[in-house]
Amino acid sequence: MSALSRITLAVFAAALASSTPAIVSAADAPQTNAVSGATKKLDAITGATKKRESASGAIKLSETAEGQKLLREMVREFIWTGPTEFDGVKVGGGRQMFSMGTADQNIPEVITAELTPDYDEATGTFRFYGTTAKDSGKILRASRSGTGISVAWVKQLREKELKGYGWNYYDSYGISMLTDLKVYRGSDLNGDPAHDRPILDKLTDVLGKSLTTIKEWNLLWKFDPKLKGKALQDAKDFEIRDFLTYEDIYELTPRSIIVIGYFARPLMVNPNNAFVYRNYAINSNAKGFNLKKAPGYIAAVRDTNCENVMTTEKKLYNFLDGHYPRSDKRNILNRLAAYKNKVIFGTENPEANAKPTEEGVQLVNRVYAKKFMTAEEVDKTVAAAQGKKGAYHWIDTTKRESMPDRYMVTYTGRDSNGKPYRVDLPNWNRWFVLHPNNVCGIATRQTIEYSK
């Protein structure tokens, strides 16, 4: 994978730290009292992710076992780099730069560090490994803080990855995690074989899979091929003990992972902002109307992303093709589209003009059209609203069933100058979800929870 810009959310990570659960620390890590404010009862606060998850898409992967697996594998594909080479030696793992937030003695701290993920497909669990200079202050303070550690990684796509579409803040994806932390230090090894063996075996596995972030480790972890059995293990033990004289190794175990995939976002029109999105309007009854050439349709396709992210002819989106190419059904975008198809159309491979199942329509309507009104009812409601914020779903019976503006949303409110407005737009989100072979409708914010 080519070197691409990474945007790490240090402030976001630090902010999350205050809500992170307690951590697991090394046996010899000094202990202090929990942060003094930790027991103070706070006003009820709901995280933005929890608030927005309910409205970020009709299809929530977290609600099924198959979807949960797909959600976990989204995380793996997000941070996938594949093996690299260093001085002609192949280096495993996949290092990425993360930001970590924690607190010690009520003082917040942010750490920026390389981490390498280890994903266990059988259990669906992640571990993240890093190394730091021996007795590094921030990591050791994080291990004793009592507040845990928050970790964030975000990628924001650039113009070369969105050919013809330009730079857009919303073309991004990432993860943030609440994690436990364990630090392995040289002082953890006390010479007692019964005590040291589990630690040495753990680090043999970690270092043997190139899960440390020291790039020269692959050159250090080379042993005489004649060594076998105990002799080989003794050599590995020696290398580990030597390594721990100048480096500490730490392991992060997620308790929860927030997965953000704005590349599949719906249109974010609502009564607060609808007056600035009039360009999404169309009139399919207009003489010579051509949907694919209509400015409103072009704008909606551009801004919703969930439709054009599947476009292959121009290769507009290649940011998740590193592990598996788009031609491979294992590609994460292909798998997301197949999952959406199965939920809405009852099959992973529907025809281009397939009709959704009744259950699929009901699922979409619960999020994008809870109640349909008549045009007359909407007119009366809008007249009485006098600038009050509202969103009203209705069916325009003068339009063909196949057209987006058959199913409409009317928004009311006041614009930036305080003047009442009415904006009538096609229900684009509903329209895109009810068409096959795209990733429309999949929630853009979802949470993976790991029970302890």
C-alpha positions in Angstrom: 0.0 0.0 0.0 1.4 3.4 -0.9 2.3 5.9 1.7 -0.8 8.0 2.2 -1.7 10.9 4.5 -3.1 9.9 7.9 -5.1 12.1 10.1 -5.0 11.1 13.7 -7.6 12.4 16.1 -5.6 13.3 19.1 -8.1 15.5 20.7 -10.9 13.0 20.0 -8.8 10.2 21.6 -8.1 12.3 24.6 -11.7 13.2 25.0 -12.7 9.6 25.0 -10.2 8.7 27.6 -12.4 10.0 30.5 -15.0 7.3 29.7 -12.6 4.4 29.1 -12.9 1.5 31.5 -10.2 0.4 33.9 -7.0 -1.2 32.5 -4.9 -4.3 33.2 -1.3 -3.3 34.0 1.9 -5.2 34.5 2.4 -6.8 37.8 5.1 -4.4 39.0 3.4 -1.2 37.6 3.0 1.3 40.5 -0.6 1.8 41.5 -2.3 5.1 42.4 -5.8 6.0 43.4 -8.2 6.4 40.6 -8.7 9.8 39.1 -10.3 11.9 41.8 -13.2 13.0 39.6 -14.0 9.4 38.5 -16.6 8.8 41.2 -18.4 12.2 40.8 -21.9 11.8 39.4 -22.2 13.6 36.2 -25.2 14.9 34.2 -26.5 12.3 31.8 -24.5 12.5 28.6 -25.0 10.4 25.5 -22.0 10.0 23.1 -22.4 11.4 19.6 -21.9 7.9 18.2 -24.8 6.5 20.1 -27.0 9.4 19.1 -26.2 9.1 15.5 -26.0 5.4 15.1 -29.8 5.2 15.1 -30.1 7.5 12.1 -26.9 6.8 10.3 -28.4 4.0 8.2 -31.2 1.5 7.9 -28.9 -1.5 8.0 -26.9 -2.0 11.2 -24.3 -4.7 11.0 -24.2 -5.0 14.7 -27.6 -6.6 14.8 -26.7 -10.0 13.3 -23.8 -12.4 13.8 -23.0 -12.2 10.1 -23.0 -8.5 10.2 -20.9 -8.4 13.4 -18.2 -10.4 11.6 -18.4 -8.1 8.6 -18.0 -5.1 10.9 -14.9 -6.6 12.5 -13.4 -7.3 9.2 -14.2 -3.7 8.1 -11.8 -2.7 10.9 -9.1 -5.1 9.6 -9.5 -3.8 6.0 -9.4 -0.1 7.2 -6.0 -0.5 8.8 -4.6 -3.2 6.4 -1.2 -2.5 5.0 0.1 -6.0 4.2 3.7 -7.1 4.5 6.5 -4.7 3.6 10.2 -5.1 2.9 13.2 -3.8 4.8 16.6 -4.3 3.3 15.2 -7.1 1.2 13.7 -8.9 4.2 9.9 -9.2 4.3 8.4 -7.6 7.4 5.0 -8.9 8.5 2.3 -7.1 10.4 0.9 -3.8 9.3 2.1 -0.7 11.2 -0.1 2.4 11.3 0.2 5.6 13.3 -2.4 6.0 16.0 -3.2 8.6 18.7 -3.9 7.5 22.2 -5.4 9.5 25.0 -5.3 8.8 28.7 -5.0 10.7 32.0 -2.7 10.5 35.1 -3.4 12.4 38.3 -6.2 14.3 36.5 -3.8 15.5 33.9 -4.7 14.4 30.3 -2.0 13.0 28.1 -1.8 12.2 24.4 0.5 9.6 22.9 1.2 9.3 19.1 2.6 5.9 18.3 2.9 3.1 15.7 0.8 0.1 16.5 0.5 -3.3 14.7 -2.8 -5.2 14.8 -3.2 -8.9 15.3 -6.7 -10.1 14.3 -7.8 -13.6 15.4 -10.5 -14.6 12.8 -11.6 -17.6 15.0 -12.6 -15.4 17.9 -13.1 -12.1 16.2 -10.8 -10.3 18.6 -8.1 -7.8 18.0 -4.8 -7.1 19.8 -2.6 -4.1 19.0 1.1 -4.1 19.9 3.6 -1.4 20.2 7.1 -0.8 21.6 8.5 2.2 23.4 11.8 3.2 25.0 12.4 1.4 28.3 10.6 3.0 31.2 8.8 5.5 28.9 6.9 7.8 31.1 3.6 8.2 29.2 3.0 4.5 28.6 3.8 3.6 32.2 1.6 6.4 33.5 -1.1 5.1 31.2 -0.7 1.7 32.7 -1.4 3.0 36.2 -3.9 5.7 35.5 -7.1 3.9 36.4 -8.9 5.5 33.4 -7.7 3.2 30.7 -6.6 4.3 27.3 -8.5 5.5 24.2 -7.1 5.0 20.7 -8.0 6.6 17.4 -7.0 6.2 13.8 -8.7 8.0 10.9 -7.9 8.3 7.2 -9.2 11.2 5.1 -9.2 10.5 1.4 -7.4 12.8 -1.0 -8.2 14.0 -4.5 -6.0 11.4 -6.2 -8.2 8.7 -4.5 -11.4 10.4 -5.6 -10.7 11.1 -9.2 -12.8 13.9 -10.5 -14.6 14.5 -7.2 -12.0 16.6 -5.3 -11.3 16.8 -1.6 -14.2 16.3 0.8 -14.1 16.1 4.5 -16.8 13.4 4.6 -14.7 11.0 2.4 -13.1 9.4 5.4 -13.2 6.4 7.6 -11.6 5.2 10.8 -11.9 3.6 14.2 -11.7 4.7 17.8 -11.3 2.2 20.7 -11.6 1.9 24.4 -8.8 -0.5 25.4 -7.1 -2.3 28.2 -3.3 -1.9 28.4 -0.6 -4.3 29.5 3.1 -3.4 29.5 5.8 -6.0 29.3 9.1 -4.9 30.9 12.4 -6.4 31.6 11.6 -6.3 35.3 8.7 -8.6 34.8 11.2 -11.4 34.4 12.5 -12.5 37.8 14.5 -15.6 36.9 11.9 -18.0 38.2 11.1 -20.4 35.3 7.6 -21.0 36.4 6.9 -17.3 36.5 8.9 -16.3 33.4 7.9 -19.0 31.0 4.3 -17.7 30.2 5.7 -14.2 29.6 8.5 -15.5 27.4 6.1 -17.7 25.4 3.7 -14.8 24.9 6.5 -12.6 23.6 7.9 -15.4 21.5 4.5 -15.4 19.7 4.3 -11.6 19.4 7.9 -11.1 18.2 7.8 -14.2 16.0 4.8 -12.7 14.0 6.6 -9.3 13.6 4.0 -7.6 15.7 6.4 -5.2 17.2 6.7 -1.8 15.6 10.5 -1.9 15.5 11.2 -2.3 11.8 14.6 -3.9 12.3 13.1 -6.6 14.5 12.9 -9.0 11.5 16.6 -8.7 11.2 17.1 -9.4 14.9 14.8 -12.3 15.0 17.0 -14.6 13.0 18.4 -17.8 14.4 20.8 -20.5 13.2 18.7 -23.0 11.3 20.7 -25.8 13.1 19.1 -24.8 16.4 16.2 -27.1 17.4 13.9 -27.6 20.4 15.2 -26.3 23.7 18.4 -24.8 22.1 16.2 -22.7 19.7 13.9 -21.6 22.5 16.9 -20.6 24.7 18.2 -18.5 21.8 14.8 -16.8 21.5 14.6 -16.3 25.3 18.0 -14.6 25.2 16.9 -12.3 22.4 13.7 -11.3 24.3 15.6 -10.6 27.5 18.1 -8.5 25.7 15.4 -6.6 23.8 13.7 -5.8 27.1 16.9 -4.2 28.4 16.2 -1.2 26.1 12.6 -1.5 25.0 9.2 -2.1 26.6 6.4 -3.9 24.7 2.8 -3.1 25.3 -0.4 -4.7 24.3 -3.8 -3.0 23.8 -7.0 -5.1 24.0 -10.1 -3.4 22.8 -13.3 -3.5 24.9 -15.2 -1.6 22.2 -14.4 -0.3 18.8 -16.4 2.5 17.1 -16.3 2.0 13.3 -16.9 5.1 11.2 -17.4 4.6 7.4 -18.4 8.0 5.9 -17.5 6.7 2.5 -21.0 5.0 2.5 -22.9 7.9 4.0 -26.5 8.9 3.3 -27.4 12.5 2.4 -27.4 14.6 5.6 -30.5 16.7 4.8 -32.7 17.7 7.7 -34.9 20.6 8.9 -31.9 22.4 10.2 -30.2 22.7 6.8 -32.5 21.8 4.0 -32.7 25.3 2.6 -29.1 25.0 1.4 -29.7 21.7 -0.4 -32.3 22.8 -3.0 -29.9 21.6 -5.7 -31.1 18.0 -5.0 -34.5 18.7 -6.4 -35.7 17.2 -9.7 -39.0 17.2 -11.7 -39.4 13.9 -13.6 -42.5 15.2 -15.3 -40.5 17.9 -17.1 -40.4 17.5 -20.9 -37.4 15.5 -22.1 -36.4 14.6 -18.5 -33.4 12.3 -18.3 -32.7 11.1 -14.8 -29.0 10.3 -15.3 -28.4 13.8 -16.7 -30.6 15.7 -14.2 -28.5 18.1 -12.0 -30.3 17.1 -8.9 -29.6 13.4 -9.5 -25.9 14.1 -10.3 -25.5 16.1 -7.1 -27.2 13.4 -5.0 -25.1 10.7 -6.4 -21.9 12.7 -5.8 -22.8 13.6 -2.2 -24.2 10.4 -1.0 -21.2 8.3 -2.0 -22.8 5.0 -1.2 -23.9 4.7 -4.9 -20.7 5.8 -6.7 -18.4 4.1 -4.3 -19.2 0.9 -6.2 -18.4 2.3 -9.6 -15.6 0.3 -11.2 -15.5 1.7 -14.7 -13.6 4.8 -13.8 -12.0 3.3 -10.6 -13.0 6.4 -8.6 -12.7 4.6 -5.3 -9.7 2.3 -4.7 -9.0 3.0 -1.1 -10.2 -0.4 0.2 -8.6 -2.5 -2.5 -5.3 -3.1 -0.8 -6.0 -6.6 0.7 -8.3 -7.9 -2.0 -8.9 -6.2 -5.5 -12.3 -5.1 -6.5 -12.6 -8.1 -8.8 -12.4 -10.4 -5.8 -15.7 -11.1 -4.0 -13.8 -10.9 -0.7 -13.1 -7.2 -1.2 -14.8 -5.5 1.7 -16.9 -3.2 -0.5 -18.2 -6.2 -2.5 -19.0 -7.9 0.8 -20.9 -4.9 2.2 -22.9 -4.6 -1.0 -23.7 -8.4 -0.9 -24.9 -8.1 2.7 -27.1 -5.1 1.9 -28.5 -6.9 -1.1 -29.4 -9.9 1.0 -31.1 -7.8 3.6 -33.1 -5.7 1.2 -33.6 -8.1 -1.8 -33.3 -11.5 -0.2 -30.3 -12.5 -2.3 -26.6 -11.4 -2.5 -26.7 -11.2 -6.3 -29.9 -9.5 -7.4 -30.5 -8.3 -11.0 -29.9 -4.6 -11.7 -33.7 -4.0 -11.8 -34.6 -6.3 -8.9 -37.5 -5.3 -6.6 -36.9 -5.2 -2.9 -38.7 -7.7 -0.6 -41.6 -6.5 1.5 -39.5 -6.9 4.6 -36.7 -4.9 3.0 -39.1 -2.0 2.2 -40.4 -2.0 5.8 -36.9 -1.9 7.1 -36.0 1.1 5.0 -39.2 2.9 5.7 -38.6 2.6 9.5 -35.6 4.9 9.1 -36.3 7.0 6.0 -40.1 7.3 5.8 -41.9 6.4 9.0 -45.3 7.8 7.9 -46.6 8.8 4.5 -48.9 11.8 4.1 -50.8 13.0 1.1 -49.8 16.1 -0.8 -52.9 17.9 0.6 -52.0 17.0 4.2 -48.5 18.3 3.7 -49.7 21.6 2.2 -52.0 22.2 5.2 -49.3 21.2 7.7 -46.7 23.5 6.1 -49.1 26.4 6.0 -49.8 25.9 9.8 -46.1 25.4 10.6 -45.1 29.1 9.9 -41.4 28.3 9.9 -41.5 25.5 12.5 -38.9 22.8 11.8 -40.3 19.7 10.4 -39.9 16.8 7.8 -42.9 15.3 6.1 -42.9 12.3 3.9 -45.4 11.9 1.2 -46.2 10.3 -2.2 -46.4 12.4 -5.3 -49.0 10.4 -7.3 -48.4 12.5 -10.4 -44.9 11.0 -10.7 -44.1 7.5 -12.1 -43.3 4.8 -9.6 -39.9 4.3 -11.1 -38.8 7.9 -10.5 -37.1 9.2 -7.3 -39.5 12.1 -6.9 -42.5 9.7 -6.5 -41.5 9.5 -2.8 -40.9 13.0 -1.4 -39.7 14.7 1.7 -40.8 18.3 2.5 -38.7 20.2 4.9 -39.7 23.3 6.8 -37.9 25.7 9.1 -36.2 29.1 8.9 -33.2 30.0 6.9 -30.1 31.9 7.9 -32.0 35.2 7.7 -34.9 33.9 9.8 -37.3 33.6 6.9 -39.6 30.6 6.8 -38.8 28.1 4.1 -40.3 25.1 2.4 -38.0 22.7 0.4 -39.4 19.7 -1.5 -36.9 17.0 -2.3 -36.9 13.4 -3.5 -36.4 10.9 -0.7 -33.0 10.2 -2.0 -31.8 8.0 0.9 -34.8 5.7 0.5 -34.3 5.7 -3.3 -30.7 4.6 -3.2 -31.2 1.9 -0.5 -34.0 0.3 -2.5 -31.7 -0.1 -5.5 -29.3 -3.1 -5.6 -25.5 -3.5 -5.8 -24.4 -0.6 -3.7 -23.6 0.0 -0.1 -26.4 2.5 0.5 -28.3 2.1 3.8 -25.4 0.6 5.8 -24.9 2.6 9.0 -22.0 4.9 8.9 -21.4 4.6 12.7 -21.5 1.3 14.4 -19.9 -0.1 17.6 -18.3 -3.4 18.3 -18.7 -4.5 21.9 -16.5 -7.1 23.5 -17.8 -8.6 26.7 -15.4 -9.3 29.5 
